[in-house]
Amino acid sequence: MGVGSPVTCQECGNQVLCEKFSPAHTQIQWTVDAAARCPRIAARVAAGELGARVRSCPPLRASIEAAVREGTLEVPADA
């Protein structure tokens, strides 16, 4: 993964680095311990799930989609 563009979750303020390869393909790199910052992931970890296995967070997904709409996260034109 390259550097990626920063995207901040509108719910918890966690920042991730994202790259869009197509409208459906998003790569995310967490910049801090997700379980320590994201209350949704923390709840799943507290219930026994491994943090690295939590594959999604709806508010973060919405924040990424908003970044695409706003143009701060670009989807390649040839995607």
C-alpha positions, 0 to 999 in steps of 0.5 A: 500500500502506498501512503494513502489519504487520511480520512477521519471517522465522523463518529469517533475521530479515529484517523485511517489512511485510505486508498481507493482502487475502484468504487468497491475496493478500498484499502485501509491502514489504521494509524492507531490501535483501533480498539483503543480509539473506536468504541465499536471495535473496542466493544467487539474486542471486549466480547472476545473478537480479535481486533485485527479480525474486525473487518468493518465499522459502519461509521468509518465506512460512511466517513470514507464514502463522504470523503469520496463524495467531497473529493478528498479521497479519489477513485481512479478514473480508470477503475 
